[in-house]
Amino acid sequence: MDYNLVDLAIYWEALGNLPVDDDGKIEQSFLHFPAGTDREDIWHWFEDRHPEFCVHKAMYGWCSHDEQTG
């Protein structure tokens, strides 16, 4: 386990603010990922960081950092 869920929720929120092209590639660098990285590769990275992190659930607000700290 490399990250806690609160940190991942904050990073997830930041990822959601990045522009993505029509092919699903980020248009700006994010953490250690360069611009042009496929967002699904980043999604897999998130799930690999913590056993309880689920991209599908995060897409629908499960990983909100407010929920994790409140």
N, CA, C, O and CB atoms as a CASP TS submission, in Angstrom:
PFRMAT TS
TARGET T0000
AUTHOR 0000-0000-0000
METHOD Language model
MODEL 1
PARENT N/A
ATOM      1  N   MET     1       0.859  -1.174   0.000  1.00  0.00           N
ATOM      2  CA  MET     1       0.000   0.000   0.000  1.00  0.00           C
ATOM      3  C   MET     1       0.905   1.237   0.000  1.00  0.00           C
ATOM      4  O   MET     1       1.636   1.484   0.960  1.00  0.00           O
ATOM      5  CB  MET     1      -0.977  -0.002   1.238  1.00  0.00           C
ATOM      6  N   ASP     2       0.847   1.991  -1.067  1.00  0.00           N
ATOM      7  CA  ASP     2       1.717   3.152  -1.210  1.00  0.00           C
ATOM      8  C   ASP     2       1.079   4.455  -0.735  1.00  0.00           C
ATOM      9  O   ASP     2       1.780   5.356  -0.276  1.00  0.00           O
ATOM     10  CB  ASP     2       2.128   3.294  -2.640  1.00  0.00           C
ATOM     11  N   TYR     3      -0.214   4.558  -0.840  1.00  0.00           N
ATOM     12  CA  TYR     3      -0.929   5.797  -0.544  1.00  0.00           C
ATOM     13  C   TYR     3      -2.149   5.482   0.307  1.00  0.00           C
ATOM     14  O   TYR     3      -2.671   4.368   0.264  1.00  0.00           O
ATOM     15  CB  TYR     3      -1.344   6.527  -1.848  1.00  0.00           C
ATOM     16  N   ASN     4      -2.606   6.465   1.082  1.00  0.00           N
ATOM     17  CA  ASN     4      -3.858   6.260   1.804  1.00  0.00           C
ATOM     18  C   ASN     4      -5.015   6.744   0.917  1.00  0.00           C
ATOM     19  O   ASN     4      -4.794   7.426  -0.083  1.00  0.00           O
ATOM     20  CB  ASN     4      -3.846   7.014   3.184  1.00  0.00           C
ATOM     21  N   LEU     5      -6.218   6.393   1.286  1.00  0.00           N
ATOM     22  CA  LEU     5      -7.383   6.732   0.466  1.00  0.00           C
ATOM     23  C   LEU     5      -7.642   8.234   0.389  1.00  0.00           C
ATOM     24  O   LEU     5      -8.149   8.722  -0.621  1.00  0.00           O
ATOM     25  CB  LEU     5      -8.606   6.042   1.011  1.00  0.00           C
ATOM     26  N   VAL     6      -7.305   8.955   1.426  1.00  0.00           N
ATOM     27  CA  VAL     6      -7.500  10.409   1.407  1.00  0.00           C
ATOM     28  C   VAL     6      -6.605  11.035   0.342  1.00  0.00           C
ATOM     29  O   VAL     6      -7.061  11.851  -0.459  1.00  0.00           O
ATOM     30  CB  VAL     6      -7.199  11.027   2.803  1.00  0.00           C
ATOM     31  N   ASP     7      -5.337  10.654   0.337  1.00  0.00           N
ATOM     32  CA  ASP     7      -4.421  11.180  -0.686  1.00  0.00           C
ATOM     33  C   ASP     7      -4.902  10.819  -2.085  1.00  0.00           C
ATOM     34  O   ASP     7      -4.899  11.659  -2.984  1.00  0.00           O
ATOM     35  CB  ASP     7      -2.997  10.641  -0.465  1.00  0.00           C
ATOM     36  N   LEU     8      -5.310   9.582  -2.264  1.00  0.00           N
ATOM     37  CA  LEU     8      -5.784   9.157  -3.584  1.00  0.00           C
ATOM     38  C   LEU     8      -7.034   9.920  -4.002  1.00  0.00           C
ATOM     39  O   LEU     8      -7.191  10.244  -5.180  1.00  0.00           O
ATOM     40  CB  LEU     8      -6.067   7.657  -3.587  1.00  0.00           C
ATOM     41  N   ALA     9      -7.909  10.206  -3.074  1.00  0.00           N
ATOM     42  CA  ALA     9      -9.116  10.972  -3.396  1.00  0.00           C
ATOM     43  C   ALA     9      -8.755  12.383  -3.851  1.00  0.00           C
ATOM     44  O   ALA     9      -9.373  12.919  -4.771  1.00  0.00           O
ATOM     45  CB  ALA     9     -10.058  11.032  -2.179  1.00  0.00           C
ATOM     46  N   ILE    10      -7.776  12.972  -3.220  1.00  0.00           N
ATOM     47  CA  ILE    10      -7.336  14.314  -3.625  1.00  0.00           C
ATOM     48  C   ILE    10      -6.724  14.270  -5.017  1.00  0.00           C
ATOM     49  O   ILE    10      -7.016  15.123  -5.855  1.00  0.00           O
ATOM     50  CB  ILE    10      -6.318  14.887  -2.612  1.00  0.00           C
ATOM     51  N   TYR    11      -5.875  13.277  -5.265  1.00  0.00           N
ATOM     52  CA  TYR    11      -5.283  13.136  -6.602  1.00  0.00           C
ATOM     53  C   TYR    11      -6.349  12.840  -7.649  1.00  0.00           C
ATOM     54  O   TYR    11      -6.279  13.349  -8.768  1.00  0.00           O
ATOM     55  CB  TYR    11      -4.226  12.024  -6.606  1.00  0.00           C
ATOM     56  N   TRP    12      -7.328  12.025  -7.295  1.00  0.00           N
ATOM     57  CA  TRP    12      -8.410  11.690  -8.222  1.00  0.00           C
ATOM     58  C   TRP    12      -9.175  12.948  -8.625  1.00  0.00           C
ATOM     59  O   TRP    12      -9.502  13.142  -9.796  1.00  0.00           O
ATOM     60  CB  TRP    12      -9.370  10.661  -7.588  1.00  0.00           C
ATOM     61  N   GLU    13      -9.451  13.788  -7.649  1.00  0.00           N
ATOM     62  CA  GLU    13     -10.156  15.038  -7.931  1.00  0.00           C
ATOM     63  C   GLU    13      -9.327  15.913  -8.882  1.00  0.00           C
ATOM     64  O   GLU    13      -9.870  16.517  -9.808  1.00  0.00           O
ATOM     65  CB  GLU    13     -10.456  15.801  -6.615  1.00  0.00           C
ATOM     66  N   ALA    14      -8.029  15.977  -8.649  1.00  0.00           N
ATOM     67  CA  ALA    14      -7.146  16.759  -9.526  1.00  0.00           C
ATOM     68  C   ALA    14      -7.116  16.172 -10.932  1.00  0.00           C
ATOM     69  O   ALA    14      -7.116  16.914 -11.914  1.00  0.00           O
ATOM     70  CB  ALA    14      -5.721  16.813  -8.948  1.00  0.00           C
ATOM     71  N   LEU    15      -7.090  14.864 -11.034  1.00  0.00           N
ATOM     72  CA  LEU    15      -7.110  14.216 -12.351  1.00  0.00           C
ATOM     73  C   LEU    15      -8.380  14.573 -13.108  1.00  0.00           C
ATOM     74  O   LEU    15      -8.346  14.774 -14.322  1.00  0.00           O
ATOM     75  CB  LEU    15      -6.995  12.687 -12.207  1.00  0.00           C
ATOM     76  N   GLY    16      -9.484  14.653 -12.406  1.00  0.00           N
ATOM     77  CA  GLY    16     -10.757  14.997 -13.034  1.00  0.00           C
ATOM     78  C   GLY    16     -10.797  16.390 -13.617  1.00  0.00           C
ATOM     79  O   GLY    16     -11.663  16.689 -14.439  1.00  0.00           O
ATOM     80  N   ASN    17      -9.877  17.252 -13.211  1.00  0.00           N
ATOM     81  CA  ASN    17      -9.820  18.617 -13.729  1.00  0.00           C
ATOM     82  C   ASN    17      -8.893  18.768 -14.929  1.00  0.00           C
ATOM     83  O   ASN    17      -8.794  19.852 -15.503  1.00  0.00           O
ATOM     84  CB  ASN    17      -9.380  19.551 -12.643  1.00  0.00           C
ATOM     85  N   LEU    18      -8.212  17.690 -15.312  1.00  0.00           N
ATOM     86  CA  LEU    18      -7.296  17.759 -16.449  1.00  0.00           C
ATOM     87  C   LEU    18      -8.042  17.598 -17.767  1.00  0.00           C
ATOM     88  O   LEU    18      -8.991  16.820 -17.858  1.00  0.00           O
ATOM     89  CB  LEU    18      -6.212  16.687 -16.327  1.00  0.00           C
ATOM     90  N   PRO    19      -7.613  18.332 -18.780  1.00  0.00           N
ATOM     91  CA  PRO    19      -8.203  18.113 -20.103  1.00  0.00           C
ATOM     92  C   PRO    19      -7.727  16.776 -20.680  1.00  0.00           C
ATOM     93  O   PRO    19      -6.581  16.367 -20.497  1.00  0.00           O
ATOM     94  CB  PRO    19      -7.837  19.277 -21.064  1.00  0.00           C
ATOM     95  N   VAL    20      -8.643  16.117 -21.377  1.00  0.00           N
ATOM     96  CA  VAL    20      -8.371  14.827 -22.008  1.00  0.00           C
ATOM     97  C   VAL    20      -8.786  14.942 -23.471  1.00  0.00           C
ATOM     98  O   VAL    20      -9.842  15.495 -23.777  1.00  0.00           O
ATOM     99  CB  VAL    20      -9.134  13.648 -21.283  1.00  0.00           C
ATOM    100  N   ASP    21      -7.952  14.419 -24.380  1.00  0.00           N
ATOM    101  CA  ASP    21      -8.286  14.510 -25.800  1.00  0.00           C
ATOM    102  C   ASP    21      -9.321  13.445 -26.192  1.00  0.00           C
ATOM    103  O   ASP    21      -9.754  12.649 -25.359  1.00  0.00           O
ATOM    104  CB  ASP    21      -7.013  14.356 -26.657  1.00  0.00           C
ATOM    105  N   ASP    22      -9.702  13.448 -27.454  1.00  0.00           N
ATOM    106  CA  ASP    22     -10.732  12.525 -27.940  1.00  0.00           C
ATOM    107  C   ASP    22     -10.309  11.052 -27.864  1.00  0.00           C
ATOM    108  O   ASP    22     -11.151  10.156 -27.922  1.00  0.00           O
ATOM    109  CB  ASP    22     -11.087  12.871 -29.368  1.00  0.00           C
ATOM    110  N   ASP    23      -9.007  10.814 -27.734  1.00  0.00           N
ATOM    111  CA  ASP    23      -8.499   9.445 -27.628  1.00  0.00           C
ATOM    112  C   ASP    23      -8.316   8.997 -26.178  1.00  0.00           C
ATOM    113  O   ASP    23      -7.818   7.900 -25.925  1.00  0.00           O
ATOM    114  CB  ASP    23      -7.180   9.328 -28.364  1.00  0.00           C
ATOM    115  N   GLY    24      -8.721   9.851 -25.218  1.00  0.00           N
ATOM    116  CA  GLY    24      -8.617   9.488 -23.815  1.00  0.00           C
ATOM    117  C   GLY    24      -7.238   9.703 -23.224  1.00  0.00           C
ATOM    118  O   GLY    24      -6.896   9.097 -22.208  1.00  0.00           O
ATOM    119  N   LYS    25      -6.448  10.553 -23.844  1.00  0.00           N
ATOM    120  CA  LYS    25      -5.102  10.836 -23.353  1.00  0.00           C
ATOM    121  C   LYS    25      -5.081  12.205 -22.668  1.00  0.00           C
ATOM    122  O   LYS    25      -5.671  13.168 -23.156  1.00  0.00           O
ATOM    123  CB  LYS    25      -4.070  10.788 -24.516  1.00  0.00           C
ATOM    124  N   ILE    26      -4.384  12.270 -21.520  1.00  0.00           N
ATOM    125  CA  ILE    26      -4.320  13.542 -20.804  1.00  0.00           C
ATOM    126  C   ILE    26      -3.494  14.545 -21.608  1.00  0.00           C
ATOM    127  O   ILE    26      -2.521  14.180 -22.267  1.00  0.00           O
ATOM    128  CB  ILE    26      -3.716  13.348 -19.387  1.00  0.00           C
ATOM    129  N   GLU    27      -3.897  15.807 -21.544  1.00  0.00           N
ATOM    130  CA  GLU    27      -3.230  16.837 -22.323  1.00  0.00           C
ATOM    131  C   GLU    27      -2.213  17.623 -21.513  1.00  0.00           C
ATOM    132  O   GLU    27      -1.509  18.470 -22.062  1.00  0.00           O
ATOM    133  CB  GLU    27      -4.245  17.774 -22.898  1.00  0.00           C
ATOM    134  N   GLN    28      -2.125  17.359 -20.227  1.00  0.00           N
ATOM    135  CA  GLN    28      -1.141  17.990 -19.339  1.00  0.00           C
ATOM    136  C   GLN    28      -0.525  16.891 -18.480  1.00  0.00           C
ATOM    137  O   GLN    28      -1.145  15.853 -18.248  1.00  0.00           O
ATOM    138  CB  GLN    28      -1.801  19.116 -18.441  1.00  0.00           C
ATOM    139  N   SER    29       0.680  17.121 -18.018  1.00  0.00           N
ATOM    140  CA  SER    29       1.293  16.132 -17.136  1.00  0.00           C
ATOM    141  C   SER    29       0.507  16.058 -15.823  1.00  0.00           C
ATOM    142  O   SER    29      -0.141  17.019 -15.409  1.00  0.00           O
ATOM    143  CB  SER    29       2.785  16.484 -16.865  1.00  0.00           C
ATOM    144  N   PHE    30       0.584  14.894 -15.187  1.00  0.00           N
ATOM    145  CA  PHE    30      -0.126  14.637 -13.926  1.00  0.00           C
ATOM    146  C   PHE    30       0.740  13.702 -13.083  1.00  0.00           C
ATOM    147  O   PHE    30       1.072  12.596 -13.509  1.00  0.00           O
ATOM    148  CB  PHE    30      -1.557  14.011 -14.181  1.00  0.00           C
ATOM    149  N   LEU    31       1.098  14.154 -11.895  1.00  0.00           N
ATOM    150  CA  LEU    31       2.009  13.408 -11.031  1.00  0.00           C
ATOM    151  C   LEU    31       3.242  13.028 -11.855  1.00  0.00           C
ATOM    152  O   LEU    31       3.924  13.913 -12.371  1.00  0.00           O
ATOM    153  CB  LEU    31       1.312  12.133 -10.428  1.00  0.00           C
ATOM    154  N   HIS    32       3.541  11.744 -11.988  1.00  0.00           N
ATOM    155  CA  HIS    32       4.698  11.325 -12.781  1.00  0.00           C
ATOM    156  C   HIS    32       4.330  10.947 -14.214  1.00  0.00           C
ATOM    157  O   HIS    32       5.188  10.500 -14.975  1.00  0.00           O
ATOM    158  CB  HIS    32       5.378  10.155 -12.113  1.00  0.00           C
ATOM    159  N   PHE    33       3.062  11.123 -14.586  1.00  0.00           N
ATOM    160  CA  PHE    33       2.599  10.780 -15.935  1.00  0.00           C
ATOM    161  C   PHE    33       2.761  11.977 -16.875  1.00  0.00           C
ATOM    162  O   PHE    33       2.294  13.073 -16.563  1.00  0.00           O
ATOM    163  CB  PHE    33       1.119  10.318 -15.903  1.00  0.00           C
ATOM    164  N   PRO    34       3.414  11.780 -18.014  1.00  0.00           N
ATOM    165  CA  PRO    34       3.554  12.884 -18.968  1.00  0.00           C
ATOM    166  C   PRO    34       2.262  13.109 -19.755  1.00  0.00           C
ATOM    167  O   PRO    34       1.411  12.224 -19.843  1.00  0.00           O
ATOM    168  CB  PRO    34       4.715  12.608 -19.934  1.00  0.00           C
ATOM    169  N   ALA    35       2.134  14.296 -20.317  1.00  0.00           N
ATOM    170  CA  ALA    35       1.024  14.556 -21.239  1.00  0.00           C
ATOM    171  C   ALA    35       1.057  13.483 -22.311  1.00  0.00           C
ATOM    172  O   ALA    35       2.128  13.066 -22.752  1.00  0.00           O
ATOM    173  CB  ALA    35       1.115  15.995 -21.873  1.00  0.00           C
ATOM    174  N   GLY    36      -0.119  13.037 -22.728  1.00  0.00           N
ATOM    175  CA  GLY    36      -0.219  11.986 -23.734  1.00  0.00           C
ATOM    176  C   GLY    36      -0.443  10.604 -23.158  1.00  0.00           C
ATOM    177  O   GLY    36      -0.643   9.646 -23.906  1.00  0.00           O
ATOM    178  N   THR    37      -0.412  10.483 -21.827  1.00  0.00           N
ATOM    179  CA  THR    37      -0.669   9.195 -21.178  1.00  0.00           C
ATOM    180  C   THR    37      -2.152   8.878 -21.264  1.00  0.00           C
ATOM    181  O   THR    37      -2.990   9.755 -21.054  1.00  0.00           O
ATOM    182  CB  THR    37      -0.198   9.210 -19.696  1.00  0.00           C
ATOM    183  N   ASP    38      -2.478   7.645 -21.569  1.00  0.00           N
ATOM    184  CA  ASP    38      -3.870   7.215 -21.623  1.00  0.00           C
ATOM    185  C   ASP    38      -4.441   7.245 -20.206  1.00  0.00           C
ATOM    186  O   ASP    38      -3.825   6.732 -19.272  1.00  0.00           O
ATOM    187  CB  ASP    38      -3.998   5.787 -22.251  1.00  0.00           C
ATOM    188  N   ARG    39      -5.609   7.844 -20.053  1.00  0.00           N
ATOM    189  CA  ARG    39      -6.184   7.979 -18.706  1.00  0.00           C
ATOM    190  C   ARG    39      -6.462   6.622 -18.070  1.00  0.00           C
ATOM    191  O   ARG    39      -6.443   6.506 -16.844  1.00  0.00           O
ATOM    192  CB  ARG    39      -7.476   8.794 -18.762  1.00  0.00           C
ATOM    193  N   GLU    40      -6.719   5.591 -18.876  1.00  0.00           N
ATOM    194  CA  GLU    40      -6.954   4.268 -18.299  1.00  0.00           C
ATOM    195  C   GLU    40      -5.691   3.708 -17.654  1.00  0.00           C
ATOM    196  O   GLU    40      -5.780   2.964 -16.678  1.00  0.00           O
ATOM    197  CB  GLU    40      -7.460   3.306 -19.370  1.00  0.00           C
ATOM    198  N   ASP    41      -4.522   4.051 -18.180  1.00  0.00           N
ATOM    199  CA  ASP    41      -3.274   3.652 -17.530  1.00  0.00           C
ATOM    200  C   ASP    41      -3.173   4.306 -16.153  1.00  0.00           C
ATOM    201  O   ASP    41      -2.698   3.692 -15.197  1.00  0.00           O
ATOM    202  CB  ASP    41      -2.052   4.035 -18.405  1.00  0.00           C
ATOM    203  N   ILE    42      -3.620   5.547 -16.063  1.00  0.00           N
ATOM    204  CA  ILE    42      -3.603   6.260 -14.784  1.00  0.00           C
ATOM    205  C   ILE    42      -4.631   5.643 -13.837  1.00  0.00           C
ATOM    206  O   ILE    42      -4.375   5.517 -12.639  1.00  0.00           O
ATOM    207  CB  ILE    42      -3.890   7.774 -14.991  1.00  0.00           C
ATOM    208  N   TRP    43      -5.774   5.265 -14.363  1.00  0.00           N
ATOM    209  CA  TRP    43      -6.786   4.617 -13.527  1.00  0.00           C
ATOM    210  C   TRP    43      -6.224   3.340 -12.900  1.00  0.00           C
ATOM    211  O   TRP    43      -6.434   3.082 -11.715  1.00  0.00           O
ATOM    212  CB  TRP    43      -8.051   4.295 -14.357  1.00  0.00           C
ATOM    213  N   HIS    44      -5.515   2.551 -13.689  1.00  0.00           N
ATOM    214  CA  HIS    44      -4.911   1.320 -13.159  1.00  0.00           C
ATOM    215  C   HIS    44      -3.879   1.644 -12.076  1.00  0.00           C
ATOM    216  O   HIS    44      -3.766   0.932 -11.078  1.00  0.00           O
ATOM    217  CB  HIS    44      -4.249   0.508 -14.299  1.00  0.00           C
ATOM    218  N   TRP    45      -3.138   2.717 -12.288  1.00  0.00           N
ATOM    219  CA  TRP    45      -2.160   3.133 -11.280  1.00  0.00           C
ATOM    220  C   TRP    45      -2.867   3.416  -9.955  1.00  0.00           C
ATOM    221  O   TRP    45      -2.407   2.986  -8.898  1.00  0.00           O
ATOM    222  CB  TRP    45      -1.377   4.386 -11.756  1.00  0.00           C
ATOM    223  N   PHE    46      -3.985   4.139 -10.014  1.00  0.00           N
ATOM    224  CA  PHE    46      -4.745   4.424  -8.792  1.00  0.00           C
ATOM    225  C   PHE    46      -5.136   3.131  -8.087  1.00  0.00           C
ATOM    226  O   PHE    46      -4.921   2.998  -6.882  1.00  0.00           O
ATOM    227  CB  PHE    46      -6.003   5.252  -9.117  1.00  0.00           C
ATOM    228  N   GLU    47      -5.699   2.190  -8.807  1.00  0.00           N
ATOM    229  CA  GLU    47      -6.153   0.944  -8.192  1.00  0.00           C
ATOM    230  C   GLU    47      -4.989   0.125  -7.640  1.00  0.00           C
ATOM    231  O   GLU    47      -5.159  -0.629  -6.682  1.00  0.00           O
ATOM    232  CB  GLU    47      -6.933   0.117  -9.203  1.00  0.00           C
ATOM    233  N   ASP    48      -3.816   0.268  -8.237  1.00  0.00           N
ATOM    234  CA  ASP    48      -2.642  -0.451  -7.741  1.00  0.00           C
ATOM    235  C   ASP    48      -2.055   0.168  -6.478  1.00  0.00           C
ATOM    236  O   ASP    48      -1.255  -0.474  -5.796  1.00  0.00           O
ATOM    237  CB  ASP    48      -1.583  -0.500  -8.813  1.00  0.00           C
ATOM    238  N   ARG    49      -2.432   1.395  -6.154  1.00  0.00           N
ATOM    239  CA  ARG    49      -1.876   2.074  -4.987  1.00  0.00           C
ATOM    240  C   ARG    49      -2.526   1.659  -3.681  1.00  0.00           C
ATOM    241  O   ARG    49      -1.901   1.753  -2.624  1.00  0.00           O
ATOM    242  CB  ARG    49      -2.008   3.547  -5.152  1.00  0.00           C
ATOM    243  N   HIS    50      -3.772   1.200  -3.735  1.00  0.00           N
ATOM    244  CA  HIS    50      -4.483   0.850  -2.492  1.00  0.00           C
ATOM    245  C   HIS    50      -5.542  -0.201  -2.814  1.00  0.00           C
ATOM    246  O   HIS    50      -6.286  -0.038  -3.781  1.00  0.00           O
ATOM    247  CB  HIS    50      -5.142   2.119  -1.832  1.00  0.00           C
ATOM    248  N   PRO    51      -5.627  -1.268  -2.035  1.00  0.00           N
ATOM    249  CA  PRO    51      -6.570  -2.347  -2.339  1.00  0.00           C
ATOM    250  C   PRO    51      -8.045  -1.940  -2.277  1.00  0.00           C
ATOM    251  O   PRO    51      -8.891  -2.617  -2.860  1.00  0.00           O
ATOM    252  CB  PRO    51      -6.341  -3.475  -1.395  1.00  0.00           C
ATOM    253  N   GLU    52      -8.363  -0.856  -1.586  1.00  0.00           N
ATOM    254  CA  GLU    52      -9.756  -0.434  -1.474  1.00  0.00           C
ATOM    255  C   GLU    52     -10.149   0.628  -2.495  1.00  0.00           C
ATOM    256  O   GLU    52     -11.319   1.003  -2.574  1.00  0.00           O
ATOM    257  CB  GLU    52     -10.014   0.086  -0.093  1.00  0.00           C
ATOM    258  N   PHE    53      -9.193   1.115  -3.273  1.00  0.00           N
ATOM    259  CA  PHE    53      -9.522   2.130  -4.266  1.00  0.00           C
ATOM    260  C   PHE    53     -10.103   1.453  -5.493  1.00  0.00           C
ATOM    261  O   PHE    53      -9.513   0.518  -6.034  1.00  0.00           O
ATOM    262  CB  PHE    53      -8.278   2.972  -4.640  1.00  0.00           C
ATOM    263  N   CYS    54     -11.253   1.924  -5.928  1.00  0.00           N
ATOM    264  CA  CYS    54     -11.940   1.370  -7.096  1.00  0.00           C
ATOM    265  C   CYS    54     -12.314   2.524  -8.026  1.00  0.00           C
ATOM    266  O   CYS    54     -13.076   3.411  -7.643  1.00  0.00           O
ATOM    267  CB  CYS    54     -13.214   0.548  -6.673  1.00  0.00           C
ATOM    268  N   VAL    55     -11.781   2.511  -9.239  1.00  0.00           N
ATOM    269  CA  VAL    55     -12.047   3.589 -10.193  1.00  0.00           C
ATOM    270  C   VAL    55     -13.542   3.732 -10.441  1.00  0.00           C
ATOM    271  O   VAL    55     -14.060   4.849 -10.460  1.00  0.00           O
ATOM    272  CB  VAL    55     -11.314   3.330 -11.519  1.00  0.00           C
ATOM    273  N   HIS    56     -14.232   2.635 -10.627  1.00  0.00           N
ATOM    274  CA  HIS    56     -15.669   2.698 -10.899  1.00  0.00           C
ATOM    275  C   HIS    56     -16.391   3.442  -9.780  1.00  0.00           C
ATOM    276  O   HIS    56     -17.234   4.299 -10.046  1.00  0.00           O
ATOM    277  CB  HIS    56     -16.254   1.280 -11.062  1.00  0.00           C
ATOM    278  N   LYS    57     -16.070   3.122  -8.548  1.00  0.00           N
ATOM    279  CA  LYS    57     -16.701   3.808  -7.416  1.00  0.00           C
ATOM    280  C   LYS    57     -16.248   5.265  -7.331  1.00  0.00           C
ATOM    281  O   LYS    57     -17.047   6.148  -7.018  1.00  0.00           O
ATOM    282  CB  LYS    57     -16.376   3.079  -6.103  1.00  0.00           C
ATOM    283  N   ALA    58     -14.969   5.516  -7.610  1.00  0.00           N
ATOM    284  CA  ALA    58     -14.446   6.883  -7.551  1.00  0.00           C
ATOM    285  C   ALA    58     -15.129   7.786  -8.570  1.00  0.00           C
ATOM    286  O   ALA    58     -15.325   8.973  -8.313  1.00  0.00           O
ATOM    287  CB  ALA    58     -12.937   6.885  -7.785  1.00  0.00           C
ATOM    288  N   MET    59     -15.488   7.240  -9.707  1.00  0.00           N
ATOM    289  CA  MET    59     -16.160   8.029 -10.745  1.00  0.00           C
ATOM    290  C   MET    59     -17.511   8.556 -10.261  1.00  0.00           C
ATOM    291  O   MET    59     -18.011   9.568 -10.753  1.00  0.00           O
ATOM    292  CB  MET    59     -16.352   7.186 -12.009  1.00  0.00           C
ATOM    293  N   TYR    60     -18.085   7.859  -9.302  1.00  0.00           N
ATOM    294  CA  TYR    60     -19.399   8.254  -8.807  1.00  0.00           C
ATOM    295  C   TYR    60     -19.334   8.847  -7.404  1.00  0.00           C
ATOM    296  O   TYR    60     -20.327   8.843  -6.677  1.00  0.00           O
ATOM    297  CB  TYR    60     -20.332   7.064  -8.815  1.00  0.00           C
ATOM    298  N   GLY    61     -18.147   9.364  -7.022  1.00  0.00           N
ATOM    299  CA  GLY    61     -18.021  10.104  -5.789  1.00  0.00           C
ATOM    300  C   GLY    61     -17.641   9.330  -4.550  1.00  0.00           C
ATOM    301  O   GLY    61     -17.519   9.922  -3.478  1.00  0.00           O
ATOM    302  N   TRP    62     -17.450   8.020  -4.657  1.00  0.00           N
ATOM    303  CA  TRP    62     -17.107   7.209  -3.478  1.00  0.00           C
ATOM    304  C   TRP    62     -15.836   7.678  -2.820  1.00  0.00           C
ATOM    305  O   TRP    62     -15.715   7.613  -1.597  1.00  0.00           O
ATOM    306  CB  TRP    62     -16.968   5.753  -3.858  1.00  0.00           C
ATOM    307  N   CYS    63     -14.885   8.149  -3.600  1.00  0.00           N
ATOM    308  CA  CYS    63     -13.567   8.510  -3.059  1.00  0.00           C
ATOM    309  C   CYS    63     -13.432   9.990  -2.787  1.00  0.00           C
ATOM    310  O   CYS    63     -12.320  10.518  -2.795  1.00  0.00           O
ATOM    311  CB  CYS    63     -12.482   8.081  -4.007  1.00  0.00           C
ATOM    312  N   SER    64     -14.508  10.653  -2.553  1.00  0.00           N
ATOM    313  CA  SER    64     -14.440  12.063  -2.201  1.00  0.00           C
ATOM    314  C   SER    64     -13.620  12.225  -0.930  1.00  0.00           C
ATOM    315  O   SER    64     -13.872  11.534   0.057  1.00  0.00           O
ATOM    316  CB  SER    64     -15.856  12.658  -2.022  1.00  0.00           C
ATOM    317  N   HIS    65     -12.643  13.126  -0.936  1.00  0.00           N
ATOM    318  CA  HIS    65     -11.823  13.284   0.272  1.00  0.00           C
ATOM    319  C   HIS    65     -12.642  13.826   1.431  1.00  0.00           C
ATOM    320  O   HIS    65     -12.272  13.620   2.587  1.00  0.00           O
ATOM    321  CB  HIS    65     -10.639  14.212  -0.003  1.00  0.00           C
ATOM    322  N   ASP    66     -13.754  14.520   1.154  1.00  0.00           N
ATOM    323  CA  ASP    66     -14.628  14.975   2.232  1.00  0.00           C
ATOM    324  C   ASP    66     -15.257  13.785   2.944  1.00  0.00           C
ATOM    325  O   ASP    66     -15.382  13.776   4.169  1.00  0.00           O
ATOM    326  CB  ASP    66     -15.720  15.908   1.687  1.00  0.00           C
ATOM    327  N   GLU    67     -15.653  12.776   2.159  1.00  0.00           N
ATOM    328  CA  GLU    67     -16.272  11.580   2.732  1.00  0.00           C
ATOM    329  C   GLU    67     -15.246  10.791   3.539  1.00  0.00           C
ATOM    330  O   GLU    67     -15.576  10.254   4.597  1.00  0.00           O
ATOM    331  CB  GLU    67     -16.880  10.694   1.622  1.00  0.00           C
ATOM    332  N   GLN    68     -14.011  10.715   3.056  1.00  0.00           N
ATOM    333  CA  GLN    68     -12.993   9.944   3.732  1.00  0.00           C
ATOM    334  C   GLN    68     -12.554  10.578   5.054  1.00  0.00           C
ATOM    335  O   GLN    68     -12.148   9.872   5.977  1.00  0.00           O
ATOM    336  CB  GLN    68     -11.807   9.773   2.827  1.00  0.00           C
ATOM    337  N   THR    69     -12.636  11.906   5.147  1.00  0.00           N
ATOM    338  CA  THR    69     -12.186  12.570   6.371  1.00  0.00           C
ATOM    339  C   THR    69     -13.344  12.875   7.312  1.00  0.00           C
ATOM    340  O   THR    69     -13.119  13.198   8.479  1.00  0.00           O
ATOM    341  CB  THR    69     -11.450  13.854   6.030  1.00  0.00           C
ATOM    342  N   GLY    70     -14.571  12.780   6.828  1.00  0.00           N
ATOM    343  CA  GLY    70     -15.696  13.185   7.638  1.00  0.00           C
ATOM    344  C   GLY    70     -16.371  12.126   8.312  1.00  0.00           C
ATOM    345  O   GLY    70     -17.343  12.370   9.028  1.00  0.00           O
TER
END
